Amino acid sequence: MKILVYGAGVLGSQLAHVLVRGGNDVTMLARGQRAEELERDGIVIRHVFQFKTTVDPVQVARKLDVDDHYDLIFVVMKYNDFPSVLPILADNQSSNIVIVGNNADARSMQTFLEDNSRVEKRVAFGFHVSGGKRNDKRMLSIGVGKGLMVIGALDGEIPFQPLLDQAFVNAKYKLDVIDDIDAWLKSHLIPILMLNAVSFNEERELKKPEGSKKQLLHMIGAMNEGIAVLEAMGIAMIPKAQAKLIRKHKRTLYLMLKLYSILPMHKLMAGSFGEIEALNDAFTNWKKATHRPTPHWDVLKKEFSILK
């Protein structure tokens, strides 16, 4: 199957590795030095927990032309980068697109593609459950066991599900198809935003969370407030176990956050400042629309975060 992975960062590289190993004809869209690395060295990933390094040759494209055709396109990018890519996808003749990553605005992205494309676009949204960072010319991956993508469509079943099944049939990877992917993505935004809000310094560089009792309690309170904002929007947190952990097992969550602050996990799991800033803007709009008070989140931002 002919597949394009649009985005050659950590998560895009991990997904391309899986698809190549699954026997697909995979092209990665990359530019500059990253494109040169992929052409010369292939996809080089150090799998931290598996104690191994994999190298996979891959085709490289530096742009997506109007007449390029792929059976599937996986767009694996930061949330704040998606808007610049949507017009390029709309112009291209390929029909089946999976937008992968943190997403607070899936509906408007799908609407843009439907309203502005040269051909019918069939869109799904997913989240590649993993983490890692770039280290010199290779990617460090902290995926555990078989890879996983949570995936779904906004309006019923994924219209190209048979193609997805075919793409991953020989891959050591699981697709977790859920009914309400928009609710899942918005739910996922809550802990991600709270974790990352305390992970940057004044120069917008990644830093170690303080991990004080005051900070951690405000993080837990802010997550609870985030759930309340979603509920005011008519959105139930998915999975339910996540809401239960935040609301009913605060001691366990506190210990988990304490461990997160002690170990260097934030280096492999934190997002970019630009993405977190954009997600914060979306969350701020939700707060304004629902008129929900968020005192813990307000203190967290004022005292521990550079997000304003």
HELIX and SHEET records of a PDB file:
HELIX    1   1 VAL A   10  ARG A   21  1                                  12    
HELIX    2   2 GLY A   32  ASP A   41  1                                  10    
HELIX    3   3 TYR A   79  ASP A   81  5                                   3    
HELIX    4   4 PHE A   82  ASP A   91  1                                  10    
HELIX    5   5 ALA A  106  ASN A  116  1                                  11    
HELIX    6   6 GLN A  161  PHE A  168  1                                   8    
HELIX    7   7 ILE A  181  ALA A  197  1                                  17    
HELIX    8   8 LYS A  213  ALA A  232  1                                  20    
HELIX    9   9 LYS A  240  LYS A  248  1                                   9    
HELIX   10  10 LYS A  250  ILE A  262  1                                  13    
HELIX   11  11 HIS A  266  MET A  269  1                                   4    
HELIX   12  12 PHE A  273  THR A  290  1                                  18    
HELIX   13  13 PRO A  295  VAL A  299  1                                   5    
HELIX   14  14 LEU A  300  PHE A  304  3                                   5    
SHEET    1   A 8 GLN A  59  ALA A  61  0                                        
SHEET    2   A 8 ASP A  25  LEU A  29  1                                        
SHEET    3   A 8 LYS A   2  TYR A   6  1                                        
SHEET    4   A 8 LEU A  72  VAL A  76  1                                        
SHEET    5   A 8 ASN A  96  VAL A 100  1                                        
SHEET    6   A 8 ARG A 122  HIS A 128  1                                        
SHEET    7   A 8 GLY A 147  GLY A 152 -1                                        
SHEET    8   A 8 TYR A 173  VAL A 177  1                                        
SHEET    1   B 4 LYS A  52  ASP A  56  0                                        
SHEET    2   B 4 ILE A  43  HIS A  47 -1                                        
SHEET    3   B 4 ARG A 138  SER A 141  1                                        
SHEET    4   B 4 GLY A 132  ASN A 135 -1                                        
END                                                                             
